């Protein structure tokens, strides 16, 4: 019996994609960032329904660039409080620390695995001076983002979304990643769309887009519009000779390659198909899991499209967790903890975060008594049958 892996292939429609990639590499004049990346940015912005997209070498780099851009544009200042989902990935939080900001974890709603309005209101009672909320749309799900956006707007809080696991999902008919000032995406293997490595930031703000472009490439202005370049040159009294080698902001080298661009353009062709399969699988698995008495009944009443990254199970107690985990292992179905679990329990957070006496009991429960199993578009009918039977046998 072969193991059912979290992700079977590097790409959807892998054979055809590899042929396209090989043909491109053999014929391309350049492989460093260029036209393919630019074409993907334009296409992905259209698909997501945003004005701008900036492509990066990873979703983690996208997170770093977004937080850094908010600092560079003075929307955030050192020591500001930035709230984030306690149940998330490490590189959602690390840029907050790396930029000298103070991270404030927000516990999640156990029923949705995400921050809900009540959790946000509760943390604001304790920390009324929060300047930014970096919310994670976990595993293709969200809570009530409309109400969260309203709260942030009323309080003057910058809302940004980590949408790395939720490309294609919708809340109340609106795509996740379109509720805040900006959102990040990951195209790492196993996510809804793969470019091997790769990530992006989407926004409607032209000012923020300019900072994102400069931070991506050393802090220089080469990739900006002519109008933006002229403004910077005039402001800093730089002539044309030195402009290409003038560094206007703190930056990094987070650039993608043309390989990322061409793979992204190819995989975008299949995105709707990928999302439809993931949602169909989700409904099959959810029907089976909802009959289990040992698990928490997850609810997503406002989700109008679920582009599920992987299917989560949260048990009601440790005994049930061990029993279910063992059953999946025996049946050779790959499982893993739910994302990075409770981030406040991670060694880096304990070492570098200020101690406010954070308590995130729901995230901790999910950390201790939860796991997820595969939902990918390459699952066969036999794979799905084996997963469903494993659940039903419980």
C-alpha positions as a Python dict, from the first residue, in 0.01 Angstrom:
ca = {
    (1, 'X'): (0, 0, 0),
    (2, 'X'): (153, 329, -113),
    (3, 'X'): (137, 634, 111),
    (4, 'X'): (-114, 905, 17),
    (5, 'X'): (107, 1213, 26),
    (6, 'X'): (4, 1566, 111),
    (7, 'X'): (109, 1660, -243),
    (8, 'X'): (176, 1410, -521),
    (9, 'X'): (327, 1629, -790),
    (10, 'X'): (524, 1951, -824),
    (11, 'X'): (266, 2098, -1063),
    (12, 'X'): (-88, 2037, -1175),
    (13, 'X'): (-80, 1875, -1521),
    (14, 'X'): (286, 1808, -1450),
    (15, 'X'): (404, 1643, -1772),
    (16, 'X'): (271, 1922, -1992),
    (17, 'X'): (404, 2191, -1758),
    (18, 'X'): (754, 2039, -1752),
    (19, 'X'): (761, 2029, -2132),
    (20, 'X'): (662, 2396, -2149),
    (21, 'X'): (932, 2481, -1893),
    (22, 'X'): (1203, 2286, -2076),
    (23, 'X'): (1112, 2448, -2408),
    (24, 'X'): (1121, 2792, -2250),
    (25, 'X'): (1461, 2737, -2087),
    (26, 'X'): (1613, 2614, -2413),
    (27, 'X'): (1485, 2914, -2610),
    (28, 'X'): (1501, 3197, -2353),
    (29, 'X'): (1748, 3482, -2396),
    (30, 'X'): (1743, 3553, -2022),
    (31, 'X'): (1636, 3371, -1707),
    (32, 'X'): (1675, 3652, -1455),
    (33, 'X'): (1365, 3859, -1372),
    (34, 'X'): (1212, 4003, -1686),
    (35, 'X'): (911, 3991, -1918),
    (36, 'X'): (764, 3660, -1797),
    (37, 'X'): (758, 3790, -1440),
    (38, 'X'): (601, 4116, -1551),
    (39, 'X'): (339, 3933, -1760),
    (40, 'X'): (253, 3710, -1466),
    (41, 'X'): (214, 4011, -1234),
    (42, 'X'): (-33, 4168, -1473),
    (43, 'X'): (-226, 3845, -1523),
    (44, 'X'): (-236, 3750, -1155),
    (45, 'X'): (-356, 4099, -1056),
    (46, 'X'): (-643, 4058, -1302),
    (47, 'X'): (-728, 3710, -1173),
    (48, 'X'): (-725, 3827, -811),
    (49, 'X'): (-913, 4147, -895),
    (50, 'X'): (-645, 4388, -769),
    (51, 'X'): (-469, 4679, -938),
    (52, 'X'): (-116, 4562, -868),
    (53, 'X'): (81, 4244, -810),
    (54, 'X'): (450, 4224, -717),
    (55, 'X'): (612, 3883, -765),
    (56, 'X'): (874, 3746, -522),
    (57, 'X'): (1096, 3442, -485),
    (58, 'X'): (873, 3301, -207),
    (59, 'X'): (563, 3367, 0),
    (60, 'X'): (787, 3426, 302),
    (61, 'X'): (971, 3695, 108),
    (62, 'X'): (634, 3847, 20),
    (63, 'X'): (550, 3867, 392),
    (64, 'X'): (886, 4028, 468),
    (65, 'X'): (852, 4278, 183),
    (66, 'X'): (499, 4379, 284),
    (67, 'X'): (585, 4451, 647),
    (68, 'X'): (903, 4630, 536),
    (69, 'X'): (705, 4839, 285),
    (70, 'X'): (462, 4948, 557),
    (71, 'X'): (764, 5061, 760),
    (72, 'X'): (931, 5238, 466),
    (73, 'X'): (610, 5426, 383),
    (74, 'X'): (574, 5533, 749),
    (75, 'X'): (242, 5354, 786),
    (76, 'X'): (410, 5165, 1070),
    (77, 'X'): (688, 5280, 1303),
    (78, 'X'): (926, 5088, 1529),
    (79, 'X'): (766, 4960, 1850),
    (80, 'X'): (413, 4976, 1700),
    (81, 'X'): (186, 4690, 1800),
    (82, 'X'): (104, 4449, 1517),
    (83, 'X'): (-159, 4184, 1585),
    (84, 'X'): (-150, 3851, 1403),
    (85, 'X'): (-323, 3513, 1401),
    (86, 'X'): (-177, 3287, 1671),
    (87, 'X'): (-239, 2987, 1446),
    (88, 'X'): (-19, 3060, 1147),
    (89, 'X'): (317, 3005, 976),
    (90, 'X'): (643, 3126, 1129),
    (91, 'X'): (737, 3367, 850),
    (92, 'X'): (411, 3550, 898),
    (93, 'X'): (541, 3662, 1240),
    (94, 'X'): (917, 3685, 1185),
    (95, 'X'): (903, 4003, 968),
    (96, 'X'): (716, 4177, 1250),
    (97, 'X'): (1006, 4104, 1484),
    (98, 'X'): (1273, 4169, 1220),
    (99, 'X'): (1133, 4518, 1159),
    (100, 'X'): (1139, 4617, 1527),
    (101, 'X'): (762, 4592, 1574),
    (102, 'X'): (588, 4436, 1872),
    (103, 'X'): (388, 4123, 1785),
    (104, 'X'): (53, 4067, 1953),
    (105, 'X'): (-89, 3716, 1893),
    (106, 'X'): (-466, 3691, 1864),
    (107, 'X'): (-628, 3362, 1959),
    (108, 'X'): (-851, 3198, 1701),
    (109, 'X'): (-1210, 3083, 1689),
    (110, 'X'): (-1192, 2706, 1743),
    (111, 'X'): (-1483, 2654, 1501),
    (112, 'X'): (-1318, 2836, 1209),
    (113, 'X'): (-945, 2805, 1292),
    (114, 'X'): (-921, 3178, 1217),
    (115, 'X'): (-952, 3510, 1398),
    (116, 'X'): (-1316, 3613, 1428),
    (117, 'X'): (-1467, 3950, 1526),
    (118, 'X'): (-1502, 3845, 1891),
    (119, 'X'): (-1135, 3748, 1916),
    (120, 'X'): (-1032, 4081, 1762),
    (121, 'X'): (-1256, 4280, 1997),
    (122, 'X'): (-1119, 4090, 2294),
    (123, 'X'): (-753, 4166, 2210),
    (124, 'X'): (-837, 4532, 2143),
    (125, 'X'): (-970, 4562, 2497),
    (126, 'X'): (-627, 4465, 2625),
    (127, 'X'): (-422, 4638, 2352),
    (128, 'X'): (-624, 4935, 2222),
    (129, 'X'): (-320, 5084, 2042),
    (130, 'X'): (-281, 4807, 1784),
    (131, 'X'): (-179, 4968, 1454),
    (132, 'X'): (-199, 4672, 1218),
    (133, 'X'): (-365, 4332, 1194),
    (134, 'X'): (-186, 4069, 984),
    (135, 'X'): (-460, 3811, 958),
    (136, 'X'): (-402, 3458, 827),
    (137, 'X'): (-666, 3295, 610),
    (138, 'X'): (-581, 2943, 723),
    (139, 'X'): (-609, 2633, 500),
    (140, 'X'): (-852, 2800, 258),
    (141, 'X'): (-1088, 2926, 530),
    (142, 'X'): (-1177, 3254, 696),
    (143, 'X'): (-1405, 3386, 966),
    (144, 'X'): (-1623, 3697, 920),
    (145, 'X'): (-1379, 3917, 727),
    (146, 'X'): (-1647, 4175, 652),
    (147, 'X'): (-1695, 4250, 1021),
    (148, 'X'): (-1321, 4233, 1088),
    (149, 'X'): (-1263, 4486, 810),
    (150, 'X'): (-1530, 4713, 961),
    (151, 'X'): (-1370, 4696, 1306),
    (152, 'X'): (-1027, 4776, 1160),
    (153, 'X'): (-1167, 5067, 959),
    (154, 'X'): (-1343, 5212, 1264),
    (155, 'X'): (-1032, 5179, 1482),
    (156, 'X'): (-787, 5302, 1218),
    (157, 'X'): (-609, 4965, 1207),
    (158, 'X'): (-426, 4861, 890),
    (159, 'X'): (-564, 4525, 776),
    (160, 'X'): (-338, 4298, 570),
    (161, 'X'): (-397, 3933, 480),
    (162, 'X'): (-171, 3631, 463),
    (163, 'X'): (-355, 3446, 187),
    (164, 'X'): (-78, 3197, 114),
    (165, 'X'): (-302, 2895, 180),
    (166, 'X'): (-630, 3031, 46),
    (167, 'X'): (-593, 3130, -318),
    (168, 'X'): (-935, 3099, -480),
    (169, 'X'): (-1145, 3095, -162),
    (170, 'X'): (-1430, 3344, -120),
    (171, 'X'): (-1611, 3494, 179),
    (172, 'X'): (-1957, 3639, 110),
    (173, 'X'): (-1878, 3625, -262),
    (174, 'X'): (-1553, 3823, -228),
    (175, 'X'): (-1212, 3667, -289),
    (176, 'X'): (-995, 3620, 18),
    (177, 'X'): (-697, 3851, -14),
    (178, 'X'): (-917, 4144, -118),
    (179, 'X'): (-1038, 4261, 224),
    (180, 'X'): (-734, 4460, 338),
    (181, 'X'): (-478, 4710, 214),
    (182, 'X'): (-266, 4426, 75),
    (183, 'X'): (-235, 4048, 79),
    (184, 'X'): (40, 3791, 36),
    (185, 'X'): (37, 3469, -164),
    (186, 'X'): (261, 3163, -185),
    (187, 'X'): (324, 2951, -492),
    (188, 'X'): (534, 2693, -312),
    (189, 'X'): (491, 2326, -406),
    (190, 'X'): (173, 2192, -250),
    (191, 'X'): (-15, 2521, -248),
    (192, 'X'): (-309, 2581, -477),
    (193, 'X'): (-71, 2692, -751),
    (194, 'X'): (295, 2594, -774),
    (195, 'X'): (592, 2771, -930),
    (196, 'X'): (825, 2547, -721),
    (197, 'X'): (914, 2849, -506),
    (198, 'X'): (747, 3187, -546),
    (199, 'X'): (513, 3436, -385),
    (200, 'X'): (340, 3767, -443),
    (201, 'X'): (183, 4073, -283),
    (202, 'X'): (-136, 4221, -423),
    (203, 'X'): (-264, 4571, -345),
    (204, 'X'): (-463, 4858, -494),
    (205, 'X'): (-220, 5118, -354),
    (206, 'X'): (25, 5258, -608),
    (207, 'X'): (238, 5409, -332),
    (208, 'X'): (270, 5075, -154),
    (209, 'X'): (344, 4901, -484),
    (210, 'X'): (643, 5133, -539),
    (211, 'X'): (788, 5048, -199),
    (212, 'X'): (730, 4678, -260),
    (213, 'X'): (923, 4701, -588),
    (214, 'X'): (1216, 4887, -430),
    (215, 'X'): (1238, 4654, -132),
    (216, 'X'): (1236, 4353, -365),
    (217, 'X'): (1552, 4469, -544),
    (218, 'X'): (1815, 4628, -319),
    (219, 'X'): (1615, 4946, -251),
    (220, 'X'): (1675, 5092, -596),
    (221, 'X'): (1417, 5242, -831),
    (222, 'X'): (1484, 5054, -1156),
    (223, 'X'): (1148, 4880, -1169),
    (224, 'X'): (937, 5187, -1093),
    (225, 'X'): (740, 5391, -1343),
    (226, 'X'): (922, 5684, -1505),
    (227, 'X'): (708, 5927, -1307),
    (228, 'X'): (803, 5766, -976),
    (229, 'X'): (1171, 5755, -1075),
    (230, 'X'): (1173, 6126, -1159),
    (231, 'X'): (1017, 6212, -823),
    (232, 'X'): (1286, 6021, -637),
    (233, 'X'): (1568, 6166, -847),
    (234, 'X'): (1444, 6520, -793),
    (235, 'X'): (1385, 6468, -422),
    (236, 'X'): (1736, 6336, -364),
    (237, 'X'): (1907, 6542, -637),
    (238, 'X'): (2033, 6237, -828),
    (239, 'X'): (2133, 6267, -1196),
    (240, 'X'): (2070, 6003, -1465),
    (241, 'X'): (2426, 5865, -1448),
    (242, 'X'): (2396, 5762, -1083),
    (243, 'X'): (2023, 5684, -1069),
    (244, 'X'): (2050, 5313, -1156),
    (245, 'X'): (2298, 5266, -874),
    (246, 'X'): (2126, 5476, -610),
    (247, 'X'): (1961, 5291, -322),
    (248, 'X'): (1659, 5481, -192),
    (249, 'X'): (1526, 5237, 67),
    (250, 'X'): (1636, 4949, 287),
    (251, 'X'): (1599, 4653, 55),
    (252, 'X'): (1683, 4292, -12),
    (253, 'X'): (1726, 4066, -312),
    (254, 'X'): (1387, 3892, -315),
    (255, 'X'): (1358, 3877, -692),
    (256, 'X'): (1199, 3584, -875),
    (257, 'X'): (1338, 3440, -1198),
    (258, 'X'): (1177, 3402, -1538),
    (259, 'X'): (1126, 3036, -1445),
    (260, 'X'): (887, 3154, -1173),
    (261, 'X'): (710, 3377, -1423),
    (262, 'X'): (661, 3117, -1696),
    (263, 'X'): (548, 2852, -1448),
    (264, 'X'): (302, 3096, -1296),
    (265, 'X'): (154, 3184, -1635),
    (266, 'X'): (119, 2814, -1721),
    (267, 'X'): (-38, 2714, -1388),
    (268, 'X'): (-282, 3006, -1390),
    (269, 'X'): (-453, 2833, -1684),
    (270, 'X'): (-559, 2553, -1449),
    (271, 'X'): (-639, 2756, -1138),
    (272, 'X'): (-1019, 2735, -1161),
    (273, 'X'): (-997, 2361, -1225),
    (274, 'X'): (-762, 2315, -929),
    (275, 'X'): (-990, 2512, -696),
    (276, 'X'): (-1299, 2323, -812),
    (277, 'X'): (-1133, 1986, -741),
    (278, 'X'): (-1012, 2097, -399),
    (279, 'X'): (-1360, 2220, -309),
    (280, 'X'): (-1523, 1899, -434),
    (281, 'X'): (-1280, 1687, -229),
    (282, 'X'): (-1341, 1911, 72),
    (283, 'X'): (-1716, 1848, 57),
    (284, 'X'): (-1661, 1470, 40),
    (285, 'X'): (-1422, 1470, 336),
    (286, 'X'): (-1636, 1712, 537),
    (287, 'X'): (-1941, 1487, 500),
    (288, 'X'): (-1745, 1196, 644),
    (289, 'X'): (-1570, 1389, 925),
    (290, 'X'): (-1892, 1562, 1036),
    (291, 'X'): (-2023, 1222, 1151),
    (292, 'X'): (-1735, 1173, 1397),
    (293, 'X'): (-1827, 1228, 1760),
    (294, 'X'): (-1459, 1266, 1862),
    (295, 'X'): (-1393, 1585, 1661),
    (296, 'X'): (-1483, 1953, 1676),
    (297, 'X'): (-1746, 2045, 1420),
    (298, 'X'): (-1582, 2320, 1211),
    (299, 'X'): (-1815, 2582, 1063),
    (300, 'X'): (-1768, 2832, 781),
    (301, 'X'): (-2114, 2983, 721),
    (302, 'X'): (-1988, 3283, 523),
    (303, 'X'): (-1760, 3088, 289),
    (304, 'X'): (-1904, 3088, -63),
    (305, 'X'): (-1609, 2906, -219),
    (306, 'X'): (-1362, 2688, -30),
    (307, 'X'): (-1025, 2637, -196),
    (308, 'X'): (-913, 2395, 72),
    (309, 'X'): (-536, 2360, 115),
    (310, 'X'): (-556, 2047, 335),
    (311, 'X'): (-836, 1902, 546),
    (312, 'X'): (-809, 1975, 920),
    (313, 'X'): (-927, 1757, 1206),
    (314, 'X'): (-942, 1897, 1560),
    (315, 'X'): (-1016, 1637, 1826),
    (316, 'X'): (-1214, 1696, 2143),
    (317, 'X'): (-949, 1538, 2365),
    (318, 'X'): (-594, 1400, 2361),
    (319, 'X'): (-706, 1038, 2365),
    (320, 'X'): (-912, 1084, 2049),
    (321, 'X'): (-623, 1271, 1886),
    (322, 'X'): (-383, 982, 1946),
    (323, 'X'): (-637, 726, 1822),
    (324, 'X'): (-719, 916, 1501),
    (325, 'X'): (-356, 1000, 1432),
    (326, 'X'): (-256, 635, 1468),
    (327, 'X'): (-538, 526, 1238),
    (328, 'X'): (-421, 759, 959),
    (329, 'X'): (-61, 645, 1007),
    (330, 'X'): (-158, 276, 988),
    (331, 'X'): (-349, 339, 666),
    (332, 'X'): (-48, 526, 523),
    (333, 'X'): (-219, 862, 484),
    (334, 'X'): (30, 1143, 540),
    (335, 'X'): (-66, 1387, 815),
    (336, 'X'): (105, 1678, 986),
    (337, 'X'): (31, 1939, 1256),
    (338, 'X'): (-204, 2221, 1160),
    (339, 'X'): (37, 2470, 1001),
    (340, 'X'): (292, 2576, 1268),
    (341, 'X'): (44, 2534, 1552),
    (342, 'X'): (37, 2788, 1832),
    (343, 'X'): (315, 3030, 1732),
    (344, 'X'): (359, 3155, 2089),
    (345, 'X'): (486, 2805, 2178),
    (346, 'X'): (758, 2814, 1912),
    (347, 'X'): (1118, 2863, 2035),
    (348, 'X'): (1186, 3170, 1818),
    (349, 'X'): (880, 3349, 1956),
    (350, 'X'): (974, 3279, 2316),
    (351, 'X'): (1326, 3406, 2246),
    (352, 'X'): (1252, 3725, 2054),
    (353, 'X'): (899, 3838, 2141),
    (354, 'X'): (827, 4067, 2432),
    (355, 'X'): (651, 3896, 2717),
    (356, 'X'): (301, 4035, 2759),
    (357, 'X'): (171, 3718, 2921),
    (358, 'X'): (-3, 3602, 2604),
    (359, 'X'): (-264, 3331, 2636),
    (360, 'X'): (-397, 3156, 2326),
    (361, 'X'): (-582, 2848, 2458),
    (362, 'X'): (-774, 2774, 2138),
    (363, 'X'): (-460, 2786, 1923),
    (364, 'X'): (-288, 2568, 2183),
    (365, 'X'): (-570, 2310, 2174),
    (366, 'X'): (-551, 2296, 1794),
    (367, 'X'): (-172, 2263, 1826),
    (368, 'X'): (-201, 1974, 2072),
    (369, 'X'): (-506, 1793, 1936),
    (370, 'X'): (-522, 1871, 1565),
    (371, 'X'): (-374, 1755, 1238),
    (372, 'X'): (-452, 1774, 870),
    (373, 'X'): (-459, 1519, 588),
    (374, 'X'): (-418, 1553, 210),
    (375, 'X'): (-649, 1741, -21),
    (376, 'X'): (-479, 1794, -353),
    (377, 'X'): (-604, 1793, -713),
    (378, 'X'): (-409, 1477, -800),
    (379, 'X'): (-584, 1250, -551),
    (380, 'X'): (-725, 945, -730),
    (381, 'X'): (-1069, 798, -666),
    (382, 'X'): (-899, 516, -477),
    (383, 'X'): (-708, 768, -263),
    (384, 'X'): (-1030, 946, -175),
    (385, 'X'): (-1205, 616, -100),
    (386, 'X'): (-924, 507, 133),
    (387, 'X'): (-931, 840, 320),
    (388, 'X'): (-1311, 828, 355),
    (389, 'X'): (-1304, 464, 470),
    (390, 'X'): (-1038, 549, 729),
    (391, 'X'): (-1267, 820, 866),
    (392, 'X'): (-1577, 600, 858),
    (393, 'X'): (-1397, 315, 1038),
    (394, 'X'): (-1345, 551, 1332),
}
